């Protein structure tokens, strides 16, 4: 995996999930996030989208 010009070795697969702004509230309620910094970022996006 290459990020910002630096290569990294991953021991497991990495996935990206793209959620449209209209689906953020549903994503938060149904799936949610376990990483605190990502939960905070999602919360800020939900506040600005409302």
C-alpha distance matrix in Angstrom:
0.0 3.8 6.6 10.2 9.8 8.4 5.6 5.2 6.3 7.2 10.8 11.1 10.1 9.1 11.6 13.0 16.8 18.9 22.5 25.2 27.4 30.3 28.5 27.3 30.5 30.4 26.7 27.8 30.9 29.6 26.1 25.6 22.9 23.0 21.1 23.9 22.1 20.9 24.5 26.0 24.0 25.0 28.5 28.7 27.5 30.2 32.8 32.2 32.1 35.4
3.8 0.0 3.8 6.7 6.1 5.4 4.2 6.1 8.8 10.4 14.2 14.7 13.6 12.0 13.9 14.4 18.1 19.5 23.1 25.4 27.4 30.6 29.2 27.9 31.2 31.4 27.9 28.8 32.2 31.3 27.9 27.1 24.3 24.6 22.3 24.5 22.3 21.3 25.0 26.1 23.8 25.1 28.6 28.3 27.1 30.1 32.5 31.5 31.6 35.1
6.6 3.8 0.0 3.8 5.4 5.4 6.3 7.6 10.9 12.0 15.8 16.0 14.9 12.5 14.0 13.7 17.1 18.2 21.5 23.6 25.2 28.6 27.4 25.8 29.1 29.7 26.3 26.9 30.4 29.9 26.6 25.4 22.5 22.8 20.2 22.1 19.4 18.7 22.5 23.1 20.7 22.4 25.7 25.1 24.2 27.4 29.5 28.4 28.8 32.3
10.2 6.7 3.8 0.0 3.8 5.6 8.4 10.5 14.1 15.6 19.3 19.8 18.7 16.1 17.3 16.5 19.5 20.1 23.2 24.8 26.0 29.6 28.9 27.1 30.5 31.5 28.2 28.7 32.3 32.2 29.0 27.5 24.6 25.0 22.1 23.4 20.4 20.0 23.8 23.9 21.3 23.3 26.5 25.3 24.5 28.0 29.7 28.3 29.0 32.6
9.8 6.1 5.4 3.8 0.0 3.8 6.7 9.9 13.4 15.7 19.4 20.3 19.5 17.5 19.1 18.8 22.1 22.8 26.1 27.9 29.3 32.8 32.0 30.5 33.8 34.7 31.4 31.9 35.5 35.2 31.9 30.6 27.7 28.0 25.1 26.7 23.8 23.4 27.3 27.5 25.0 26.9 30.1 29.1 28.2 31.6 33.4 32.0 32.6 36.3
8.4 5.4 5.4 5.6 3.8 0.0 3.8 6.7 10.3 12.9 16.5 18.0 17.8 16.2 18.4 18.7 22.2 23.5 26.8 29.0 30.5 33.9 32.7 30.9 34.1 34.8 31.3 31.7 35.2 34.7 31.3 29.9 26.8 26.5 23.7 25.4 22.9 22.8 26.6 27.0 25.0 27.0 30.2 29.5 28.9 32.2 34.0 33.0 33.8 37.2
5.6 4.2 6.3 8.4 6.7 3.8 0.0 3.8 6.9 9.8 13.4 15.0 15.0 14.0 16.7 17.7 21.4 23.2 26.7 29.2 31.0 34.2 32.7 31.1 34.3 34.5 30.9 31.5 34.8 34.0 30.4 29.4 26.3 26.0 23.5 25.7 23.6 23.2 27.0 27.9 26.0 27.7 31.0 30.7 30.0 33.0 35.2 34.4 34.8 38.2
5.2 6.1 7.6 10.5 9.9 6.7 3.8 0.0 3.8 6.4 9.9 11.8 12.3 11.7 14.9 16.4 20.1 22.4 25.7 28.6 30.4 33.4 31.5 29.8 32.7 32.9 29.1 29.6 32.7 31.7 28.0 27.1 23.9 23.2 20.8 23.3 21.7 21.3 24.9 26.2 24.7 26.2 29.5 29.6 29.1 31.9 34.2 33.8 34.2 37.4
6.3 8.8 10.9 14.1 13.4 10.3 6.9 3.8 0.0 3.8 6.7 9.1 10.4 11.0 14.5 16.9 20.5 23.3 26.6 29.7 31.7 34.5 32.3 30.7 33.5 33.2 29.5 30.0 32.9 31.5 27.8 27.2 24.1 23.2 21.3 24.2 23.1 22.6 25.9 27.6 26.4 27.6 30.8 31.4 30.9 33.3 35.9 35.8 35.9 39.0
7.2 10.4 12.0 15.6 15.7 12.9 9.8 6.4 3.8 0.0 3.8 5.5 7.1 7.9 11.7 14.5 18.0 21.0 24.2 27.5 29.6 32.1 29.7 28.1 30.7 30.2 26.4 27.0 29.7 28.2 24.4 24.0 21.0 20.1 18.7 21.8 21.1 20.3 23.4 25.5 24.5 25.3 28.6 29.5 28.9 31.1 33.8 34.0 33.9 36.8
10.8 14.2 15.8 19.3 19.4 16.5 13.4 9.9 6.7 3.8 0.0 3.8 7.1 9.3 13.0 16.3 19.4 22.8 25.7 29.2 31.3 33.6 30.8 29.4 31.6 30.8 27.0 27.5 29.8 28.1 24.3 24.2 21.3 20.0 19.1 22.5 22.5 21.7 24.4 26.8 26.2 26.7 29.9 31.2 30.7 32.5 35.4 35.9 35.7 38.4
11.1 14.7 16.0 19.8 20.3 18.0 15.0 11.8 9.1 5.5 3.8 0.0 3.8 6.6 9.9 13.5 16.3 19.8 22.6 26.2 28.5 30.5 27.6 26.4 28.7 27.6 23.9 24.7 26.8 24.8 21.2 21.4 18.9 18.0 17.6 21.2 21.3 20.0 22.5 25.2 24.5 24.5 27.8 29.4 28.6 30.1 33.2 33.8 33.3 35.9
10.1 13.6 14.9 18.7 19.5 17.8 15.0 12.3 10.4 7.1 7.1 3.8 0.0 3.8 6.6 10.3 13.2 16.7 19.6 23.2 25.7 27.7 24.9 24.0 26.5 25.3 21.7 22.9 25.2 23.0 19.5 20.0 17.9 17.8 17.5 21.2 21.0 19.0 21.6 24.4 23.2 22.9 26.4 27.8 26.6 28.2 31.4 31.7 30.9 33.6
9.1 12.0 12.5 16.1 17.5 16.2 14.0 11.7 11.0 7.9 9.3 6.6 3.8 0.0 3.8 7.0 10.2 13.5 16.6 20.1 22.4 24.7 22.1 21.0 23.7 22.9 19.2 20.4 23.0 21.3 17.7 17.8 15.5 15.9 15.2 18.6 18.0 15.9 18.6 21.2 19.7 19.6 23.2 24.4 23.1 24.8 28.0 28.2 27.5 30.3
11.6 13.9 14.0 17.3 19.1 18.4 16.7 14.9 14.5 11.7 13.0 9.9 6.6 3.8 0.0 3.8 6.6 10.0 13.1 16.6 19.1 21.2 18.6 17.8 20.6 19.7 16.1 17.7 20.3 18.5 15.2 15.7 14.0 15.2 14.9 18.2 17.6 14.8 17.3 20.0 18.2 17.5 21.1 22.4 20.7 22.2 25.6 25.7 24.6 27.4
13.0 14.4 13.7 16.5 18.8 18.7 17.7 16.4 16.9 14.5 16.3 13.5 10.3 7.0 3.8 0.0 3.8 6.6 9.9 13.1 15.7 18.0 15.8 15.0 18.2 17.6 14.1 15.9 18.9 17.5 14.5 14.6 13.2 15.2 14.7 17.5 16.3 13.2 15.7 18.1 15.8 14.9 18.7 19.6 17.6 19.3 22.6 22.4 21.2 24.2
16.8 18.1 17.1 19.5 22.1 22.2 21.4 20.1 20.5 18.0 19.4 16.3 13.2 10.2 6.6 3.8 0.0 3.8 6.4 10.0 12.6 14.5 12.1 11.6 14.8 14.0 10.7 12.9 15.7 14.4 11.8 12.3 11.8 14.5 14.6 17.2 16.3 12.7 14.4 16.9 14.7 13.0 16.7 17.9 15.5 16.6 20.2 20.1 18.5 21.3
18.9 19.5 18.2 20.1 22.8 23.5 23.2 22.4 23.3 21.0 22.8 19.8 16.7 13.5 10.0 6.6 3.8 0.0 3.8 6.6 9.6 11.7 10.0 9.9 13.5 13.2 10.6 13.0 16.0 15.2 13.3 13.6 13.6 16.8 16.7 18.6 17.3 13.6 15.1 17.1 14.3 12.5 16.0 16.7 13.7 15.0 18.4 17.8 15.9 18.9
22.5 23.1 21.5 23.2 26.1 26.8 26.7 25.7 26.6 24.2 25.7 22.6 19.6 16.6 13.1 9.9 6.4 3.8 0.0 3.8 6.5 8.1 6.2 6.4 10.0 9.8 7.7 10.4 13.2 12.8 11.7 12.1 13.0 16.5 16.9 18.4 17.3 13.6 14.2 16.1 13.5 10.9 13.9 14.8 11.6 12.1 15.7 15.3 13.0 15.7
25.2 25.4 23.6 24.8 27.9 29.0 29.2 28.6 29.7 27.5 29.2 26.2 23.2 20.1 16.6 13.1 10.0 6.6 3.8 0.0 3.8 5.4 5.4 6.6 10.1 10.5 9.7 12.2 14.6 14.8 14.5 14.7 15.9 19.6 19.9 20.8 19.5 15.9 16.2 17.5 14.7 12.1 14.6 14.8 11.2 11.5 14.8 13.7 10.9 13.7
27.4 27.4 25.2 26.0 29.3 30.5 31.0 30.4 31.7 29.6 31.3 28.5 25.7 22.4 19.1 15.7 12.6 9.6 6.5 3.8 0.0 3.8 5.4 5.3 8.3 10.0 9.9 11.4 13.9 15.0 15.1 14.6 15.9 19.6 19.7 19.9 18.5 15.3 15.1 15.7 13.1 10.4 12.1 12.0 8.3 8.3 11.3 10.1 7.1 9.9
30.3 30.6 28.6 29.6 32.8 33.9 34.2 33.4 34.5 32.1 33.6 30.5 27.7 24.7 21.2 18.0 14.5 11.7 8.1 5.4 3.8 0.0 3.8 5.8 7.4 8.4 9.6 11.5 13.0 14.0 15.0 15.2 17.3 21.1 21.8 22.1 21.2 17.9 17.1 18.0 15.9 12.7 13.9 14.3 10.9 9.6 12.4 11.9 8.2 9.8
28.5 29.2 27.4 28.9 32.0 32.7 32.7 31.5 32.3 29.7 30.8 27.6 24.9 22.1 18.6 15.8 12.1 10.0 6.2 5.4 5.4 3.8 0.0 3.8 5.7 5.4 6.1 8.7 10.1 10.5 11.4 12.0 14.4 18.2 19.3 20.0 19.6 16.1 15.2 16.8 15.1 11.6 13.1 14.5 11.4 9.9 13.4 13.6 10.5 11.8
27.3 27.9 25.8 27.1 30.5 30.9 31.1 29.8 30.7 28.1 29.4 26.4 24.0 21.0 17.8 15.0 11.6 9.9 6.4 6.6 5.3 5.8 3.8 0.0 3.8 5.5 5.0 6.1 8.6 9.9 10.1 9.6 11.6 15.3 16.2 16.5 16.0 12.7 11.6 13.0 11.4 7.8 9.4 11.0 8.1 6.8 10.5 11.3 8.8 10.4
30.5 31.2 29.1 30.5 33.8 34.1 34.3 32.7 33.5 30.7 31.6 28.7 26.5 23.7 20.6 18.2 14.8 13.5 10.0 10.1 8.3 7.4 5.7 3.8 0.0 3.8 5.4 5.1 6.2 8.6 9.9 9.4 12.1 15.6 17.0 16.9 17.2 14.2 12.0 13.5 12.8 9.1 9.2 11.5 9.5 6.7 10.0 11.7 9.4 9.6
30.4 31.4 29.7 31.5 34.7 34.8 34.5 32.9 33.2 30.2 30.8 27.6 25.3 22.9 19.7 17.6 14.0 13.2 9.8 10.5 10.0 8.4 5.4 5.5 3.8 0.0 3.8 5.4 5.1 5.9 8.0 8.9 12.2 15.8 17.8 18.4 19.0 15.8 13.8 16.0 15.4 11.6 12.4 14.9 12.9 10.4 13.8 15.4 12.8 13.0
26.7 27.9 26.3 28.2 31.4 31.3 30.9 29.1 29.5 26.4 27.0 23.9 21.7 19.2 16.1 14.1 10.7 10.6 7.7 9.7 9.9 9.6 6.1 5.0 5.4 3.8 0.0 3.8 5.5 5.3 5.4 6.2 9.1 12.7 14.6 15.7 16.3 12.8 11.4 14.1 13.3 9.7 11.4 14.1 12.1 10.6 14.3 15.8 13.6 14.7
27.8 28.8 26.9 28.7 31.9 31.7 31.5 29.6 30.0 27.0 27.5 24.7 22.9 20.4 17.7 15.9 12.9 13.0 10.4 12.2 11.4 11.5 8.7 6.1 5.1 5.4 3.8 0.0 3.8 5.8 5.6 4.2 7.3 10.7 12.6 13.0 14.0 11.0 8.6 11.2 11.4 7.8 8.6 11.9 10.9 9.0 12.4 14.6 13.2 13.8
30.9 32.2 30.4 32.3 35.5 35.2 34.8 32.7 32.9 29.7 29.8 26.8 25.2 23.0 20.3 18.9 15.7 16.0 13.2 14.6 13.9 13.0 10.1 8.6 6.2 5.1 5.5 3.8 0.0 3.8 6.0 6.0 9.7 12.6 15.2 15.5 17.1 14.4 11.6 14.2 14.8 11.3 11.4 14.8 14.0 11.4 14.3 16.9 15.2 15.0
29.6 31.3 29.9 32.2 35.2 34.7 34.0 31.7 31.5 28.2 28.1 24.8 23.0 21.3 18.5 17.5 14.4 15.2 12.8 14.8 15.0 14.0 10.5 9.9 8.6 5.9 5.3 5.8 3.8 0.0 3.8 6.3 9.9 12.7 15.7 16.9 18.6 15.5 13.4 16.5 16.9 13.4 14.3 17.6 16.4 14.3 17.6 19.8 17.8 18.0
26.1 27.9 26.6 29.0 31.9 31.3 30.4 28.0 27.8 24.4 24.3 21.2 19.5 17.7 15.2 14.5 11.8 13.3 11.7 14.5 15.1 15.0 11.4 10.1 9.9 8.0 5.4 5.6 6.0 3.8 0.0 3.8 6.8 9.6 12.5 14.3 15.9 12.8 11.3 14.8 15.1 12.0 13.6 16.9 15.8 14.5 17.9 20.0 18.4 19.2
25.6 27.1 25.4 27.5 30.6 29.9 29.4 27.1 27.2 24.0 24.2 21.4 20.0 17.8 15.7 14.6 12.3 13.6 12.1 14.7 14.6 15.2 12.0 9.6 9.4 8.9 6.2 4.2 6.0 6.3 3.8 0.0 3.8 6.9 9.5 10.8 12.4 9.6 7.6 11.1 11.8 9.0 10.4 13.8 13.4 12.4 15.5 17.7 16.8 17.7
22.9 24.3 22.5 24.6 27.7 26.8 26.3 23.9 24.1 21.0 21.3 18.9 17.9 15.5 14.0 13.2 11.8 13.6 13.0 15.9 15.9 17.3 14.4 11.6 12.1 12.2 9.1 7.3 9.7 9.9 6.8 3.8 0.0 3.8 5.8 7.7 9.3 6.7 5.6 9.5 10.2 8.6 10.5 13.5 13.5 13.5 16.3 18.3 18.0 19.4
23.0 24.6 22.8 25.0 28.0 26.5 26.0 23.2 23.2 20.1 20.0 18.0 17.8 15.9 15.2 15.2 14.5 16.8 16.5 19.6 19.6 21.1 18.2 15.3 15.6 15.8 12.7 10.7 12.6 12.7 9.6 6.9 3.8 0.0 3.8 6.3 9.0 7.8 7.0 10.4 12.0 11.3 12.8 15.7 16.4 16.5 19.0 21.2 21.3 22.5
21.1 22.3 20.2 22.1 25.1 23.7 23.5 20.8 21.3 18.7 19.1 17.6 17.5 15.2 14.9 14.7 14.6 16.7 16.9 19.9 19.7 21.8 19.3 16.2 17.0 17.8 14.6 12.6 15.2 15.7 12.5 9.5 5.8 3.8 0.0 3.8 5.7 5.4 6.2 8.8 10.1 10.7 12.3 14.5 15.5 16.5 18.6 20.4 21.0 22.7
23.9 24.5 22.1 23.4 26.7 25.4 25.7 23.3 24.2 21.8 22.5 21.2 21.2 18.6 18.2 17.5 17.2 18.6 18.4 20.8 19.9 22.1 20.0 16.5 16.9 18.4 15.7 13.0 15.5 16.9 14.3 10.8 7.7 6.3 3.8 0.0 3.8 5.4 5.0 6.2 8.6 9.8 10.5 12.5 14.3 15.2 16.7 18.7 19.9 21.3
22.1 22.3 19.4 20.4 23.8 22.9 23.6 21.7 23.1 21.1 22.5 21.3 21.0 18.0 17.6 16.3 16.3 17.3 17.3 19.5 18.5 21.2 19.6 16.0 17.2 19.0 16.3 14.0 17.1 18.6 15.9 12.4 9.3 9.0 5.7 3.8 0.0 3.8 5.5 5.2 6.3 8.7 9.9 10.8 12.5 14.4 15.6 17.0 18.5 20.3
20.9 21.3 18.7 20.0 23.4 22.8 23.2 21.3 22.6 20.3 21.7 20.0 19.0 15.9 14.8 13.2 12.7 13.6 13.6 15.9 15.3 17.9 16.1 12.7 14.2 15.8 12.8 11.0 14.4 15.5 12.8 9.6 6.7 7.8 5.4 5.4 3.8 0.0 3.8 5.4 5.0 6.1 8.5 9.9 10.5 12.2 14.3 15.5 16.3 18.4
24.5 25.0 22.5 23.8 27.3 26.6 27.0 24.9 25.9 23.4 24.4 22.5 21.6 18.6 17.3 15.7 14.4 15.1 14.2 16.2 15.1 17.1 15.2 11.6 12.0 13.8 11.4 8.6 11.6 13.4 11.3 7.6 5.6 7.0 6.2 5.0 5.5 3.8 0.0 3.8 5.5 5.1 6.1 8.7 9.9 10.5 12.4 14.5 15.2 16.6
26.0 26.1 23.1 23.9 27.5 27.0 27.9 26.2 27.6 25.5 26.8 25.2 24.4 21.2 20.0 18.1 16.9 17.1 16.1 17.5 15.7 18.0 16.8 13.0 13.5 16.0 14.1 11.2 14.2 16.5 14.8 11.1 9.5 10.4 8.8 6.2 5.2 5.4 3.8 0.0 3.8 5.4 5.0 6.3 8.7 9.9 10.7 12.6 14.3 15.6
24.0 23.8 20.7 21.3 25.0 25.0 26.0 24.7 26.4 24.5 26.2 24.5 23.2 19.7 18.2 15.8 14.7 14.3 13.5 14.7 13.1 15.9 15.1 11.4 12.8 15.4 13.3 11.4 14.8 16.9 15.1 11.8 10.2 12.0 10.1 8.6 6.3 5.0 5.5 3.8 0.0 3.8 5.4 5.2 6.3 8.7 10.0 10.9 12.3 14.5
25.0 25.1 22.4 23.3 26.9 27.0 27.7 26.2 27.6 25.3 26.7 24.5 22.9 19.6 17.5 14.9 13.0 12.5 10.9 12.1 10.4 12.7 11.6 7.8 9.1 11.6 9.7 7.8 11.3 13.4 12.0 9.0 8.6 11.3 10.7 9.8 8.7 6.1 5.1 5.4 3.8 0.0 3.8 5.4 5.1 6.2 8.7 10.0 10.4 12.3
28.5 28.6 25.7 26.5 30.1 30.2 31.0 29.5 30.8 28.6 29.9 27.8 26.4 23.2 21.1 18.7 16.7 16.0 13.9 14.6 12.1 13.9 13.1 9.4 9.2 12.4 11.4 8.6 11.4 14.3 13.6 10.4 10.5 12.8 12.3 10.5 9.9 8.5 6.1 5.0 5.4 3.8 0.0 3.8 5.4 5.1 6.3 8.8 9.9 10.8
28.7 28.3 25.1 25.3 29.1 29.5 30.7 29.6 31.4 29.5 31.2 29.4 27.8 24.4 22.4 19.6 17.9 16.7 14.8 14.8 12.0 14.3 14.5 11.0 11.5 14.9 14.1 11.9 14.8 17.6 16.9 13.8 13.5 15.7 14.5 12.5 10.8 9.9 8.7 6.3 5.2 5.4 3.8 0.0 3.8 5.4 5.1 6.4 8.6 10.1
27.5 27.1 24.2 24.5 28.2 28.9 30.0 29.1 30.9 28.9 30.7 28.6 26.6 23.1 20.7 17.6 15.5 13.7 11.6 11.2 8.3 10.9 11.4 8.1 9.5 12.9 12.1 10.9 14.0 16.4 15.8 13.4 13.5 16.4 15.5 14.3 12.5 10.5 9.9 8.7 6.3 5.1 5.4 3.8 0.0 3.8 5.4 5.2 6.0 8.6
30.2 30.1 27.4 28.0 31.6 32.2 33.0 31.9 33.3 31.1 32.5 30.1 28.2 24.8 22.2 19.3 16.6 15.0 12.1 11.5 8.3 9.6 9.9 6.8 6.7 10.4 10.6 9.0 11.4 14.3 14.5 12.4 13.5 16.5 16.5 15.2 14.4 12.2 10.5 9.9 8.7 6.2 5.1 5.4 3.8 0.0 3.8 5.6 5.1 6.2
32.8 32.5 29.5 29.7 33.4 34.0 35.2 34.2 35.9 33.8 35.4 33.2 31.4 28.0 25.6 22.6 20.2 18.4 15.7 14.8 11.3 12.4 13.4 10.5 10.0 13.8 14.3 12.4 14.3 17.6 17.9 15.5 16.3 19.0 18.6 16.7 15.6 14.3 12.4 10.7 10.0 8.7 6.3 5.1 5.4 3.8 0.0 3.8 5.5 5.4
32.2 31.5 28.4 28.3 32.0 33.0 34.4 33.8 35.8 34.0 35.9 33.8 31.7 28.2 25.7 22.4 20.1 17.8 15.3 13.7 10.1 11.9 13.6 11.3 11.7 15.4 15.8 14.6 16.9 19.8 20.0 17.7 18.3 21.2 20.4 18.7 17.0 15.5 14.5 12.6 10.9 10.0 8.8 6.4 5.2 5.6 3.8 0.0 3.8 5.5
32.1 31.6 28.8 29.0 32.6 33.8 34.8 34.2 35.9 33.9 35.7 33.3 30.9 27.5 24.6 21.2 18.5 15.9 13.0 10.9 7.1 8.2 10.5 8.8 9.4 12.8 13.6 13.2 15.2 17.8 18.4 16.8 18.0 21.3 21.0 19.9 18.5 16.3 15.2 14.3 12.3 10.4 9.9 8.6 6.0 5.1 5.5 3.8 0.0 3.8
35.4 35.1 32.3 32.6 36.3 37.2 38.2 37.4 39.0 36.8 38.4 35.9 33.6 30.3 27.4 24.2 21.3 18.9 15.7 13.7 9.9 9.8 11.8 10.4 9.6 13.0 14.7 13.8 15.0 18.0 19.2 17.7 19.4 22.5 22.7 21.3 20.3 18.4 16.6 15.6 14.5 12.3 10.8 10.1 8.6 6.2 5.4 5.5 3.8 0.0
